[in-house]
Amino acid sequence: MSFDVVISGGRVLDGTGAPPYRADVAITGERIEVVGRLAGAAAETVIDATGRLVAPGFVDCHAHGDAAVFDPAVQRAALRQGVTTFVLGQDGLSFAPGSAETVAYVSRYFAAVNGALTVGPLTVGELLGGYDKAVAVNTAYLLPHGTIRYDVMGPSPEPASRDDLARMLRHVERGLSEGAVGLSSGLEYLPGRYASAEELAALCAPLGGLPYVTHMRAYGPRAGIGMAEVVDIARRSGAAMHVSHLHGPADVLLPLVERALGQDVDLTFDTYPYLRGNTILAMVVLPPEVPGAEPGRALEMIASPELDAWWPTLDDVWPRLTVSHAPGLEWAEGLTMVAAAERAGATPAEFCRRLLTETRLEAGVVSARPDEGPKGEESVRRMLRHPSQTGGSDGIYVGGHPHPRGFGAFARFLGRHVRELGDWTWEQAVVHLAGHPARRFGLADRGLLRRGFAADVVVFDPAMVGDRATYEAPRTPADGVDDVLVSGVPVLAGGELTGATPGRALRP
């Protein structure tokens, strides 16, 4: 027997939840041909996995690599954690489908999250075509509701008319036909915030079994509001539901999840194993009446006295914010808002207004949660142990000092939550990080090590795998994953990129 690649001597975690077992994995072309004992099999490439675990490549259910995925450093960061697929188009905002004006809006408004693409108009098919075999990891794409709404209605806060809905629905139908794996929304961002449950349910109608993925309208102690809307949309549309970054407090969230499941909602959610978030500064600090989707008007309001009474209400927020992305004010990146203000000789409110103005609302921040501490950590652990959980990094790669989750989340799942804390067994981890998300997003030939499946394979050392990225040094690559294949091609060897770019734009 002769194969292109044989991974020998390891213990296989096949993604079904079965315990690890001794087996070799043989690959021909892009597919797995054999999982079993293969003594003496010949292969062009042999990877010795002795002492290591062999698993299907992990699917990052929530990644903001829409522009950054072309950066080899980002690909290396993902692969060093065993991530072979990014699900993009998150939070209702990305680059397709849209006119040149829409692409420019998203590139400006969400620059601190997704980065920017400068060329429009852009269809879903064209965007996926740009990813296909151009990078080392696979990409899957959610249709972004906010982008579609802006393309049809601009920044208008008005309810969608029947004609508006018809035009948005055509975008959804075409995007699905071109390979999108679902529909996403960002109901704290603009213009997604203006959508009603009725509008969102109407756009879910063509999804079939693919999910509606939502950054809900409210989280934390107010998550009941967001989950009630999720259930409403599910009832109206019959679509599968997936909630983004559902972390805590667990005492609030887990009963809401169980109630939705008890009402026959097809519900999953993703979490990342950290207590801080990362987003655009404008969303954190500006009141709802400031039209962030219209930078000119928003900046006029920020400079005017009409918000003078607003800024003092944020005194408890400033210590929790660290500047992650500040084009033109890069010296502030990595400093807390309080420390940056002190260095600038200003109050935090004054410096925040300067930051918003000089970056034209592009600034990003890492934000600490009020419940950061042992109680918050326990909430994260309880959420990830729920069987409906899937792994997502919410990785942001923009700015000089992003959140470490893009460089460490999946390695932290394995090193801390499996090896150290025992929240999952190794076999449960691979279900949560590979098998379960692949099924959720319609990636029928990924997520398992099985004959005929695509050969996305990660080989890792269970004693060494772990995250090294911290809030102080967020771009530090993870340890313990040295060999990764995508579609049968080695893309990481000895912990370094091989230069191969076999990553596919995946379609359901």
C-alpha positions in Angstrom: 0.0 0.0 0.0 1.3 3.4 -0.9 -0.1 6.8 0.2 0.8 10.4 -0.1 0.9 11.0 3.7 0.9 8.6 6.6 0.7 9.8 10.2 2.0 6.9 12.3 2.3 6.0 15.9 -0.2 8.4 17.4 -3.5 8.0 19.3 -6.5 9.0 17.3 -9.3 11.2 18.5 -11.7 10.8 15.7 -14.2 13.5 16.6 -17.1 11.1 17.4 -16.5 11.3 21.2 -14.8 7.9 21.2 -11.8 7.6 23.5 -8.4 7.9 21.9 -7.1 4.7 20.2 -3.9 3.6 18.6 -4.1 4.0 14.8 -2.3 5.4 11.8 -3.9 7.8 9.4 -3.3 7.4 5.7 -4.0 10.2 3.2 -4.2 10.2 -0.6 -4.8 13.5 -2.3 -7.2 15.7 -0.3 -8.9 12.7 1.5 -8.4 10.3 4.3 -8.1 6.8 3.0 -7.4 4.7 6.0 -7.7 5.1 9.8 -6.2 1.9 11.3 -3.0 -0.1 11.7 -0.7 0.3 8.8 2.6 -1.4 9.6 5.0 -1.0 6.7 2.8 1.3 4.5 4.8 3.4 2.1 4.2 7.1 1.8 5.8 10.2 0.2 5.5 11.9 3.6 5.6 10.2 7.0 4.8 12.1 10.2 5.8 10.3 13.4 3.0 11.0 15.9 4.4 8.8 18.7 3.4 10.2 22.1 1.0 12.6 20.4 -2.8 12.8 19.7 -4.1 13.0 16.2 -7.4 14.8 15.7 -9.6 16.4 13.0 -8.7 20.1 12.4 -10.6 22.5 14.7 -13.3 24.8 13.4 -13.2 28.3 14.9 -16.9 29.1 14.9 -16.3 32.8 15.4 -13.3 34.4 13.8 -12.7 38.0 12.6 -10.1 37.1 10.0 -12.1 38.5 7.1 -9.2 40.6 5.9 -6.5 39.4 8.3 -6.5 35.8 7.1 -4.3 36.7 4.2 -1.5 37.5 6.7 0.8 34.5 7.2 1.3 35.5 10.9 -2.5 35.1 11.4 -2.5 31.7 9.6 0.4 30.6 11.8 -1.4 31.8 14.9 -4.4 29.7 14.0 -2.5 26.6 12.9 -0.3 26.6 16.1 -3.6 26.0 17.9 -4.9 23.3 15.6 -7.4 25.5 13.9 -7.9 24.6 10.2 -11.1 26.5 9.5 -12.3 30.0 10.2 -16.0 30.8 10.1 -16.1 34.5 8.9 -18.8 37.0 8.3 -19.6 37.4 12.0 -21.6 39.9 13.9 -23.6 41.0 10.8 -20.7 42.9 9.3 -18.3 41.9 6.5 -17.4 42.7 3.0 -20.0 40.9 0.8 -22.5 41.2 -0.7 -22.3 44.9 -1.2 -21.7 47.8 -3.5 -18.5 49.8 -3.5 -20.1 52.2 -1.0 -21.2 49.3 1.3 -17.7 47.7 1.3 -16.2 51.1 2.1 -18.7 51.6 5.0 -18.0 48.2 6.5 -14.2 48.7 6.1 -14.5 52.0 7.9 -17.0 51.2 10.7 -15.7 47.7 11.5 -12.0 48.4 10.8 -10.9 47.7 14.4 -12.5 44.2 14.2 -12.3 42.9 10.6 -9.7 45.1 9.1 -10.4 46.6 5.7 -10.8 45.5 2.1 -10.6 48.4 -0.3 -12.2 47.0 -3.4 -16.0 46.9 -4.1 -18.5 45.9 -5.3 -18.2 42.4 -4.0 -20.4 39.3 -4.2 -20.2 36.3 -1.9 -18.9 34.2 -4.7 -16.1 36.7 -5.4 -15.1 36.9 -1.8 -14.9 33.2 -1.4 -13.0 32.9 -4.6 -10.4 35.3 -3.2 -9.9 33.0 -0.2 -9.8 29.7 -2.1 -6.3 28.2 -2.2 -4.9 31.6 -1.4 -4.3 30.9 2.3 -3.2 28.0 4.5 -6.5 27.6 6.4 -10.0 26.9 5.2 -12.7 29.7 5.3 -16.4 29.5 5.6 -18.6 32.6 5.3 -21.8 33.8 7.0 -24.0 36.3 5.2 -23.8 39.5 7.3 -27.2 41.0 7.9 -25.9 44.5 8.7 -24.0 44.6 5.4 -27.0 43.5 3.5 -29.2 46.0 5.3 -26.8 48.9 4.6 -26.6 47.9 1.0 -30.4 48.1 0.7 -31.2 50.9 3.2 -28.0 52.7 3.9 -27.7 53.9 7.6 -31.5 54.4 7.9 -32.9 53.5 11.4 -36.4 53.1 9.9 -38.2 49.7 9.8 -37.6 47.8 6.6 -40.5 48.2 4.1 -41.9 45.3 2.1 -39.7 46.3 -0.9 -36.6 46.6 1.4 -37.2 43.1 2.7 -37.7 41.7 -0.8 -34.3 43.2 -1.9 -32.6 41.9 1.3 -34.1 38.5 0.7 -32.7 38.4 -2.8 -29.2 39.1 -1.3 -29.6 36.2 1.1 -30.9 33.8 -1.5 -28.0 34.7 -3.9 -25.4 34.5 -1.1 -26.6 31.0 -0.1 -26.5 29.9 -3.7 -22.9 31.1 -3.9 -21.8 29.1 -0.8 -22.6 31.0 2.4 -23.0 28.7 5.5 -25.6 30.8 7.3 -26.7 34.3 8.2 -25.2 36.4 11.0 -26.4 39.5 12.8 -24.9 42.1 15.1 -27.7 43.6 17.1 -25.5 46.0 19.1 -23.8 47.3 16.0 -25.0 49.5 13.2 -27.2 49.2 11.2 -28.1 45.8 12.6 -29.4 47.4 15.8 -32.3 48.8 13.8 -33.7 45.5 12.7 -36.8 43.9 14.2 -37.3 40.2 15.0 -39.8 40.2 12.1 -37.2 41.4 9.6 -34.6 38.9 10.8 -37.0 36.0 10.8 -38.0 36.9 7.2 -34.3 36.7 6.1 -33.9 33.4 7.9 -36.6 31.7 5.8 -34.2 30.5 3.0 -31.6 29.0 5.4 -32.9 25.4 5.5 -30.8 23.6 8.0 -28.1 26.3 8.1 -27.9 28.5 11.2 -28.8 32.1 12.0 -25.8 33.2 14.1 -26.4 36.2 16.3 -24.5 38.7 18.4 -27.6 39.3 20.5 -29.2 42.6 21.4 -28.2 42.2 25.0 -25.8 40.1 27.1 -24.8 39.6 30.7 -27.5 40.3 33.2 -29.8 41.5 30.4 -29.3 38.4 28.3 -32.9 37.4 28.8 -33.9 40.2 26.4 -31.5 38.8 23.7 -32.5 35.2 24.2 -36.2 36.0 24.1 -35.6 37.5 20.6 -33.6 34.4 19.6 -36.6 32.2 20.5 -39.0 34.6 18.8 -37.0 34.4 15.5 -36.8 30.7 15.8 -40.5 30.4 16.2 -41.2 32.7 13.3 -38.7 31.2 10.9 -38.0 27.6 12.0 -34.3 28.2 11.5 -31.5 26.8 13.6 -30.1 29.3 16.1 -26.5 29.9 17.1 -25.6 32.5 19.7 -22.2 34.1 19.5 -19.8 34.5 22.5 -22.2 33.4 25.3 -20.0 33.5 28.4 -21.7 34.5 31.6 -23.1 34.9 34.1 -23.9 31.2 33.9 -26.6 31.5 36.5 -28.5 33.8 34.1 -27.5 32.1 30.8 -27.8 28.4 31.4 -31.5 28.5 32.4 -32.1 30.6 29.3 -30.4 28.0 27.1 -32.3 25.2 28.7 -35.6 27.0 28.4 -35.0 27.6 24.7 -34.0 23.9 24.1 -37.1 22.9 26.1 -39.2 25.0 23.6 -37.7 22.9 20.7 -35.4 25.6 19.5 -32.4 24.1 17.6 -29.8 26.1 19.6 -26.0 26.0 19.9 -23.6 28.7 21.1 -19.9 29.5 21.1 -17.7 30.7 23.9 -14.0 31.6 24.3 -12.1 30.9 27.5 -11.4 34.5 28.6 -13.2 37.1 30.7 -12.4 40.2 28.6 -13.9 41.3 25.3 -12.5 43.2 22.3 -14.6 45.5 20.1 -14.9 49.0 18.6 -14.6 51.8 21.1 -17.7 53.6 19.7 -20.0 50.8 20.6 -18.8 50.8 24.2 -18.9 54.5 25.0 -21.4 56.2 22.7 -25.1 56.6 23.7 -27.7 55.1 21.3 -28.7 58.5 19.9 -25.2 59.0 18.3 -25.4 57.6 14.7 -22.2 55.7 14.5 -23.1 54.5 11.0 -22.8 58.1 9.9 -19.3 59.2 11.0 -19.7 62.9 10.0 -22.8 63.4 12.1 -21.4 61.3 15.0 -18.2 63.3 15.2 -20.2 66.5 15.2 -22.1 65.3 18.2 -19.0 64.1 20.0 -17.4 67.5 19.6 -20.5 69.4 20.7 -21.7 70.2 24.2 -24.8 68.1 23.8 -23.0 65.0 25.2 -21.4 66.8 28.1 -23.8 65.1 30.5 -23.1 61.7 29.1 -19.4 61.4 29.6 -19.5 61.4 33.5 -21.7 58.4 33.4 -18.7 56.4 32.1 -16.4 56.9 35.1 -16.7 53.3 36.1 -16.0 52.1 32.5 -12.7 53.9 31.9 -10.5 51.6 34.1 -11.9 48.5 32.3 -10.8 49.7 28.8 -7.4 49.0 27.2 -6.6 50.6 23.8 -6.1 47.9 21.2 -6.2 49.8 17.9 -5.5 53.5 17.5 -4.3 54.5 14.0 -2.4 57.7 14.3 -2.2 57.3 18.1 -0.3 54.0 18.2 1.6 55.1 21.3 -1.7 54.5 23.2 -2.1 50.9 22.1 -1.7 48.6 25.1 -2.4 51.3 27.6 -5.5 51.5 29.7 -7.8 54.5 28.9 -6.8 55.9 32.3 -3.1 55.6 31.7 -3.3 56.9 28.1 -5.2 59.9 29.3 -2.6 60.6 32.0 0.1 60.4 29.4 -1.8 62.8 27.2 -2.5 65.2 30.1 -6.2 64.8 29.8 -9.1 63.2 31.6 -10.2 59.8 30.4 -13.4 61.4 28.9 -11.3 64.0 27.1 -8.9 61.5 25.8 -11.7 59.2 24.6 -13.2 62.0 22.6 -9.8 62.7 21.1 -9.3 59.0 20.3 -12.7 58.8 18.6 -12.2 62.0 16.7 -8.6 61.5 15.4 -9.3 57.9 14.4 -12.7 58.8 12.9 -14.4 56.2 15.1 -11.9 53.5 14.1 -10.4 52.9 17.5 -10.7 49.5 19.2 -10.5 48.4 22.9 -10.1 45.4 25.0 -12.7 45.6 27.7 -12.8 43.9 31.1 -16.1 42.5 32.4 -17.5 43.8 35.7 -17.5 40.2 37.0 -13.9 39.5 36.2 -12.5 37.2 38.9 -13.2 33.7 40.3 -16.9 34.0 39.7 -16.5 35.0 36.1 -14.0 32.1 35.5 -16.5 29.6 37.0 -19.2 31.0 34.6 -16.9 30.4 31.6 -16.2 26.9 32.8 -19.9 26.1 33.3 -20.8 27.5 29.9 -18.2 25.5 28.0 -19.2 22.2 29.7 -22.8 22.5 28.2 -23.3 20.0 25.4 -24.6 22.8 23.0 -21.3 24.7 23.3 -18.8 25.0 20.4 -15.4 26.7 20.4 -14.9 30.1 19.0 -12.0 32.5 19.6 -13.8 35.7 18.5 -10.2 36.4 17.4 -9.4 40.0 16.3 -6.0 40.5 14.6 -6.2 44.2 14.0 -4.2 46.8 15.9 -0.9 46.8 17.9 -2.4 45.2 21.0 -5.4 43.0 20.3 -7.0 40.5 22.7 -4.9 37.4 23.1 -7.8 35.1 22.2 -7.0 35.0 18.5 -3.6 33.6 19.3 -4.5 31.4 22.3 -8.1 30.4 22.7 -8.1 26.9 21.3 -4.8 26.1 22.9 -6.2 27.4 26.2 -9.2 25.1 25.7 -6.8 22.1 25.5 -4.1 23.1 27.9 -6.1 24.7 30.7 -9.6 23.3 30.4 -8.8 19.7 29.5 -5.3 19.0 30.9 -5.3 21.2 34.0 -9.0 21.6 35.0 -10.7 18.6 33.5 -13.7 20.5 32.2 -13.6 18.2 29.1 -11.9 14.9 28.4 -9.7 15.0 25.3 -12.4 13.2 23.3 -15.1 15.7 24.4 -12.8 18.6 23.5 -12.5 17.4 19.9 -16.3 17.0 19.7 -16.8 20.6 20.9 -14.0 22.0 18.7 -14.3 20.0 15.5 -17.1 17.5 15.1 -20.0 19.6 16.5 -19.2 22.9 14.7 -18.6 21.1 11.4 -22.0 19.7 11.6 -23.6 23.0 12.7 -22.2 24.8 9.6 -23.0 22.2 7.1 -19.4 21.1 6.5 -20.3 17.5 6.0 -16.9 16.2 5.1 -15.0 17.9 8.0 -14.8 17.5 11.7 -14.1 13.7 11.8 -11.2 11.4 11.0 -13.0 9.0 8.8 -12.3 7.4 5.4 -13.5 9.7 2.6 -13.4 12.9 4.7 -11.3 15.8 3.9 -7.8 15.4 5.4 -7.7 18.4 7.8 -5.6 16.9 10.6 -3.9 18.2 13.7 -1.2 16.4 15.6 -0.5 17.7 19.1 1.3 16.9 22.3 -1.2 16.6 25.2 1.5 17.3 27.7 2.7 20.5 26.1 -0.3 22.1 24.3 -1.2 25.4 25.8 -1.6 29.1 25.2 1.2 31.6 25.7 -0.5 34.8 24.6 -1.4 37.2 27.4 -3.0 40.6 27.7 0.5 42.0 28.0 1.9 40.0 25.0 -1.2 39.1 23.0 0.5 38.0 19.8 2.5 35.2 21.3 1.9 31.9 19.4 0.7 28.8 21.3 2.8 25.7 22.1 2.2 22.0 21.6 0.9 21.8 18.0 3.7 21.2 15.5 2.1 19.4 12.6 -1.1 20.3 10.8 -2.5 19.3 7.4 -5.2 21.0 5.4 -6.8 19.0 2.6 -4.0 16.5 2.9 -1.2 19.1 2.5 1.2 19.8 5.4 0.8 23.5 6.2 2.6 23.5 9.6 5.7 21.4 10.2 7.9 21.7 13.2 5.6 24.5 14.4 6.3 26.7 11.3 4.4 27.4 8.1 5.5 25.3 5.1 4.4 27.9 2.6 1.6 25.8 1.2 -1.8 27.4 0.7 -4.3 24.6 0.2 -7.1 26.2 2.3 -10.5 25.9 0.6 -13.4 28.3 0.6 -15.9 25.8 2.1 -19.5 25.6 1.0 -22.2 23.6 2.7 
